[in-house]
Amino acid sequence: MFDILTINHESMKKLFLLLALISTSIFAQEEFYVGLHYFTIKKEFTKEFIAQEKKYFSKQHKASIEEGKKIGWDMWRVLEPSLDNKHVTFCFAHLQPIDGPVATMGASNYSKEEMQKVWDERKKMVVKTKWIQTVFKGGFVPADLTKPSQFLVLNFIEVNPLKDYEFEKIALNNLEARKNSKYLKSWGLHKILSPSVGDDYPDYIAANFFDSQMDFYKRRIATNQPSEQYIKRTNSLNDIRQFSRFETMELVMFER
């Protein structure tokens, strides 16, 4: 428990940012970067790759968080769409302040020689990588520093380039209804800042967090009569956006 009387302004700002994009309880509007770094590796190296992250890199990200250069770091395994039965894709989420450097790593307690050996071993594992830089535009997040939800669905969205402002306004005016969902634990809207390269880089990502994949399914079981307000809102969104693709992921590890 934090004693609010002993926390200065900068600490309060960092604490607020740390609450973002994890689960549910409060609303957040302050913008921060979320960089998504994808690694596709050969499947036979899955355990070794995860072990490297746990032993070496997660500790460096933790150091970066403690230094105030990073807000949080997550490691996710991509479930769908799967590449094939010979490869596995992981996605690392780097949460960082707007006014800070991008994708920084804290000091390592390991020697340069040992880390070079780790990087050399990684070369035999990795097939390809890609980076998607986003900024968090709004959503609802937890009231305490808890573990991220276990299951994540990312919806990639293309938006009429002249309608970004209108899209964000409509998409973010329904947070209370999303927050009242029994199964949806957190939700965030992210604007993609990376240069556009085909379908891999649409305009926005909507991140939906659930405690489990089954909760995601349960949320979709009921078929209710839509209200006039819901129909109007959905029609307004459909006029300016379309879903490009989706990804589902499960949490592997995290640092806060």
C-alpha positions in Angstrom: 0.0 0.0 0.0 1.4 3.4 -0.9 1.3 6.4 1.5 0.1 9.1 -0.9 1.5 11.8 1.4 5.0 10.5 0.8 4.9 10.3 -3.0 6.1 13.3 -5.0 4.7 14.5 -8.3 7.0 12.5 -10.5 6.5 9.3 -8.5 2.7 9.8 -8.8 3.0 10.2 -12.5 5.1 7.0 -12.8 2.6 5.1 -10.6 -0.3 6.2 -12.7 1.5 5.0 -15.9 2.3 1.7 -14.3 -1.4 1.0 -13.8 -2.1 1.1 -17.5 -2.8 -1.9 -19.8 -2.9 -4.6 -17.2 -6.5 -5.5 -16.0 -9.4 -3.5 -14.7 -10.8 -0.9 -12.2 -10.0 2.7 -13.2 -10.0 4.7 -16.4 -6.8 6.0 -18.0 -6.4 8.7 -20.7 -2.7 9.7 -20.3 -0.8 8.6 -23.4 2.3 6.4 -23.3 4.2 4.3 -25.9 3.6 0.6 -26.3 6.2 -1.0 -28.6 5.4 -4.5 -29.9 8.5 -6.5 -30.7 7.8 -9.8 -32.5 10.2 -12.7 -32.6 9.5 -15.8 -34.7 11.7 -18.7 -33.7 12.3 -22.3 -34.6 9.9 -24.4 -32.5 12.6 -26.7 -31.1 14.2 -23.7 -29.4 11.1 -22.6 -27.5 12.2 -23.6 -24.0 15.7 -22.3 -24.5 14.4 -19.0 -25.8 12.0 -18.5 -22.8 14.8 -19.5 -20.4 17.1 -16.8 -21.9 14.4 -14.2 -21.5 13.9 -15.2 -17.9 17.5 -15.4 -16.9 18.9 -12.4 -18.8 16.6 -10.0 -20.6 13.7 -9.8 -18.1 16.1 -8.7 -15.4 17.4 -5.9 -17.7 13.9 -4.7 -18.4 13.2 -4.8 -14.6 16.3 -2.6 -14.1 15.0 -0.2 -16.8 11.7 0.0 -15.0 13.4 0.8 -11.7 15.5 3.5 -13.4 12.3 5.1 -14.6 13.1 4.6 -18.3 10.3 2.0 -18.8 6.8 1.5 -17.3 6.4 -2.2 -17.9 7.4 -5.2 -20.0 5.4 -8.3 -21.1 6.3 -11.4 -23.0 3.4 -13.0 -24.9 3.2 -16.2 -27.0 1.1 -15.7 -30.1 -1.5 -18.4 -30.5 -3.4 -17.3 -33.6 -2.9 -16.9 -36.4 -0.2 -19.6 -36.0 2.6 -19.6 -38.5 3.1 -23.4 -38.9 4.1 -26.4 -36.8 7.8 -25.6 -37.2 7.8 -22.1 -35.7 6.6 -20.1 -32.7 6.1 -16.4 -32.4 6.5 -14.3 -29.3 5.5 -10.7 -28.8 7.3 -8.4 -26.3 5.3 -5.4 -25.2 7.4 -2.4 -24.0 5.5 0.2 -22.1 7.4 3.5 -22.0 6.8 7.2 -21.2 6.1 9.6 -24.1 9.1 11.7 -23.2 11.5 8.8 -22.6 13.8 6.8 -25.0 12.2 4.0 -26.9 12.9 0.3 -26.1 15.7 0.9 -23.6 17.2 -1.8 -21.4 18.7 -1.4 -18.0 22.2 -2.3 -17.0 23.1 -6.0 -17.1 24.8 -7.8 -14.2 26.4 -10.2 -16.7 29.7 -9.6 -18.5 29.9 -8.5 -22.1 31.4 -11.8 -23.0 28.5 -13.8 -21.5 25.9 -11.5 -23.2 27.6 -11.8 -26.5 27.4 -15.6 -26.2 23.6 -15.2 -25.4 23.2 -13.1 -28.6 25.1 -15.6 -30.6 23.0 -18.5 -29.4 19.9 -16.4 -30.2 20.9 -16.1 -33.9 20.3 -19.9 -34.4 16.8 -19.6 -32.9 15.3 -16.5 -34.6 13.8 -16.7 -38.0 12.5 -13.1 -38.3 11.5 -10.1 -36.2 9.3 -7.0 -36.6 8.5 -3.9 -34.6 5.2 -2.1 -34.3 5.3 1.2 -32.4 2.0 2.3 -30.9 0.7 4.9 -28.5 -2.0 4.2 -25.9 -4.9 6.6 -26.5 -7.3 5.4 -23.7 -9.0 2.6 -22.0 -9.6 1.1 -18.5 -6.9 -0.3 -16.3 -6.4 -1.8 -12.8 -6.4 0.1 -9.5 -3.4 -1.9 -8.2 -0.2 -3.3 -9.5 -1.4 -6.8 -10.4 -0.3 -9.4 -12.9 -1.5 -8.9 -16.4 -4.5 -11.0 -17.5 -3.5 -14.3 -19.0 -5.2 -14.1 -22.4 -5.0 -11.2 -24.9 -6.9 -10.5 -28.2 -5.5 -7.8 -30.5 -7.9 -6.4 -33.2 -6.0 -4.6 -35.9 -8.2 -1.8 -37.4 -7.9 0.3 -40.6 -9.5 3.8 -40.3 -10.3 6.4 -42.9 -7.2 8.7 -42.7 -9.5 11.8 -42.4 -11.5 10.2 -39.6 -9.0 9.4 -36.9 -10.3 12.0 -34.5 -13.9 10.9 -35.0 -12.9 7.2 -34.6 -11.1 7.8 -31.4 -13.9 9.9 -30.0 -16.6 7.2 -30.7 -14.4 4.3 -29.7 -13.5 5.8 -26.3 -17.0 7.0 -25.4 -18.1 3.5 -24.4 -15.6 2.6 -21.7 -18.2 2.3 -18.9 -20.1 -0.4 -20.8 -16.9 -2.3 -21.5 -15.8 -2.0 -17.9 -19.1 -3.5 -16.8 -18.4 -6.7 -18.8 -18.2 -9.8 -16.6 -15.3 -11.2 -18.6 -13.4 -8.4 -20.2 -10.7 -7.4 -17.6 -9.0 -4.6 -19.5 -9.3 -2.8 -22.8 -7.1 -0.3 -24.5 -7.1 1.6 -27.8 -3.6 2.1 -29.4 -2.8 4.2 -32.4 0.0 2.7 -34.6 2.8 5.1 -35.3 5.0 2.8 -37.4 5.3 3.6 -41.2 2.6 1.8 -43.1 3.7 -1.4 -44.8 0.8 -3.3 -46.3 -1.6 -5.2 -44.0 1.1 -5.6 -41.3 0.7 -2.0 -40.2 -2.9 -0.8 -40.2 -4.0 2.3 -38.2 -5.1 1.2 -34.7 -5.0 -1.8 -32.3 -7.8 -2.6 -29.8 -6.3 -4.7 -27.0 -8.8 -7.0 -25.1 -7.6 -8.7 -21.9 -9.3 -11.8 -20.4 -8.4 -14.1 -17.5 -8.6 -17.1 -19.9 -9.4 -18.1 -23.4 -12.6 -19.7 -22.1 -13.7 -16.3 -20.7 -13.2 -14.8 -24.2 -15.6 -17.5 -25.5 -18.1 -17.0 -22.7 -18.3 -13.3 -23.5 -19.6 -14.2 -27.0 -22.1 -16.8 -26.0 -25.1 -14.6 -25.3 -27.0 -13.2 -28.3 -28.8 -10.1 -27.1 -31.2 -7.7 -28.9 -29.0 -4.6 -29.6 -30.2 -1.3 -28.3 -30.8 1.7 -30.7 -27.9 3.4 -29.2 -25.6 0.4 -29.9 -26.8 0.2 -33.4 -26.2 3.9 -34.0 -22.8 3.7 -32.5 -21.8 0.6 -34.5 -23.0 2.0 -37.7 -21.1 5.2 -37.1 -17.9 3.2 -36.5 -18.5 0.9 -39.5 -18.6 4.0 -41.8 -15.1 4.9 -40.9 -13.3 1.7 -39.9 -12.8 -2.0 -40.8 -11.1 -4.8 -39.0 -7.9 -5.9 -40.8 -6.9 -9.0 -38.8 -6.6 -10.3 -35.2 -4.1 -12.0 -32.9 -4.6 -14.0 -29.8 -1.8 -14.4 -27.2 -1.1 -16.0 -23.8 1.1 -14.4 -21.2 4.5 -16.0 -20.6 6.1 -13.5 -18.1 6.1 -9.8 -17.2 7.9 -7.1 -15.2 6.4 -4.1 -13.4 
